[in-house]
Amino acid sequence: MSGNTVRNKEALMRNRPYMMLLGAQLFTDSLWQIYIILVLKGMMAVLFSPAKSGKVKELVPSSQMNQAVSISSGIEQITKIIGPALGGVLVTLIGIKFCFVTACRTTLD
């Protein structure tokens, strides 16, 4: 196991505070608190992204690396478009508190 592999696993495991920020959104009363949590969440995502990219290099043979990176990037971009749209629909239909509780439960497993 290379040193880079160990660092990637450590970075992925340190993602727990990122997940806890989702839970913190349940206890916000005003919009400025949500903005602060979103800024912190964005800062955590910056730390998490390189580790996620490194994981693709570990799992995919070098002959298929270009295809794997393309697919991974495509999926990430699609989820950045579809996710907020679907989130808006769910918030409208079932409420914001239920959406946050569901997001917390799915990420803390």
Backbone torsions as a table, in degrees:
resi	resn	phi	psi	omega
1	MET	NA	126.0	-178.1
2	SER	-80.1	163.6	178.7
3	GLY	-63.4	-33.9	179.3
4	ASN	-66.0	-37.4	178.6
5	THR	-62.9	-43.3	179.5
6	VAL	-63.4	-43.4	179.7
7	ARG	-63.8	-38.1	178.2
8	ASN	-64.4	-43.0	179.4
9	LYS	-64.9	-40.2	178.2
10	GLU	-63.6	-41.4	179.7
11	ALA	-65.3	-38.6	178.4
12	LEU	-67.7	-36.8	179.4
13	MET	-72.3	-28.3	178.6
14	ARG	-76.6	6.1	-179.8
15	ASN	-77.8	-2.5	179.7
16	ARG	-57.7	-43.0	177.4
17	PRO	-59.9	-33.3	176.8
18	TYR	-60.0	-43.0	179.4
19	MET	-69.3	-34.5	179.6
20	MET	-67.5	-27.6	177.2
21	LEU	-63.5	-31.4	175.7
22	LEU	-62.3	-40.9	178.1
23	GLY	-67.7	-33.1	-179.9
24	ALA	-64.7	-26.4	-179.9
25	GLN	-66.1	-20.9	178.2
26	LEU	-66.0	-28.2	-172.3
27	PHE	-102.5	15.7	179.0
28	THR	-87.5	143.9	179.5
29	ASP	-110.5	-17.1	-176.7
30	SER	-137.7	166.2	-175.0
31	LEU	-66.5	-36.2	-178.0
32	TRP	-65.3	-31.0	177.2
33	GLN	-67.7	-39.3	177.3
34	ILE	-64.3	-40.2	178.0
35	TYR	-61.5	-41.8	178.6
36	ILE	-63.4	-43.9	179.1
37	ILE	-64.2	-38.7	178.7
38	LEU	-66.8	-36.3	176.2
39	VAL	-64.3	-45.9	177.8
40	LEU	-62.1	-39.2	178.5
41	LYS	-63.6	-40.1	176.9
42	GLY	-64.7	-38.1	178.0
43	MET	-66.0	-37.5	177.5
44	MET	-69.0	-35.7	179.7
45	ALA	-64.5	-33.9	178.1
46	VAL	-63.1	-37.1	178.8
47	LEU	-74.8	-29.4	-175.6
48	PHE	-81.6	-32.1	-172.9
49	SER	-60.0	-46.8	179.2
50	PRO	-62.3	-35.3	178.5
51	ALA	-66.2	-37.9	178.9
52	LYS	-66.6	-40.4	178.2
53	SER	-65.5	-37.8	178.5
54	GLY	-65.7	-29.2	179.4
55	LYS	-65.6	-36.0	178.1
56	VAL	-62.0	-40.5	-179.9
57	LYS	-65.3	-29.5	178.5
58	GLU	-75.5	-32.6	-171.6
59	LEU	-90.8	-22.6	-171.2
60	VAL	-112.0	135.9	175.9
61	PRO	-63.2	151.7	-175.7
62	SER	-62.8	-26.5	179.0
63	SER	-68.2	-22.8	-179.1
64	GLN	-111.1	13.6	-174.5
65	MET	-62.6	-43.6	-179.2
66	ASN	-59.5	-43.3	179.4
67	GLN	-65.9	-42.0	-178.4
68	ALA	-65.2	-42.2	179.1
69	VAL	-65.8	-39.8	177.9
70	SER	-62.6	-45.6	180.0
71	ILE	-65.4	-44.5	179.7
72	SER	-61.5	-45.5	178.9
73	SER	-65.0	-40.5	178.7
74	GLY	-62.2	-44.1	178.9
75	ILE	-64.1	-41.7	-179.9
76	GLU	-63.0	-41.9	179.8
77	GLN	-68.4	-39.4	178.5
78	ILE	-63.8	-41.1	179.8
79	THR	-68.6	-27.7	176.4
80	LYS	-70.6	-22.3	177.8
81	ILE	-90.9	-49.6	-175.1
82	ILE	-74.2	-36.7	-176.8
83	GLY	-56.1	-55.4	179.1
84	PRO	-63.1	-35.9	178.5
85	ALA	-64.8	-45.4	178.2
86	LEU	-66.2	-38.5	177.6
87	GLY	-61.1	-41.9	177.9
88	GLY	-62.3	-40.4	178.1
89	VAL	-65.5	-44.0	-179.9
90	LEU	-65.5	-39.8	177.9
91	VAL	-62.4	-40.0	179.4
92	THR	-66.7	-40.6	-175.3
93	LEU	-80.2	-42.8	-171.9
94	ILE	-119.8	-6.5	175.8
95	GLY	102.3	153.0	-173.7
96	ILE	-73.5	-37.6	-178.7
97	LYS	-63.1	-43.8	179.9
98	PHE	-64.0	-37.5	179.0
99	CYS	-64.0	-43.0	179.2
100	PHE	-67.6	-40.5	178.1
101	VAL	-62.1	-43.0	179.2
102	THR	-63.7	-43.6	179.0
103	ALA	-62.5	-41.1	179.1
104	CYS	-65.5	-43.2	-178.0
105	ARG	-66.2	-35.4	-178.6
106	THR	-75.6	-28.2	-177.8
107	THR	-92.5	-18.0	-177.6
108	LEU	-92.5	8.3	179.5
109	ASP	-70.3	NA	NA
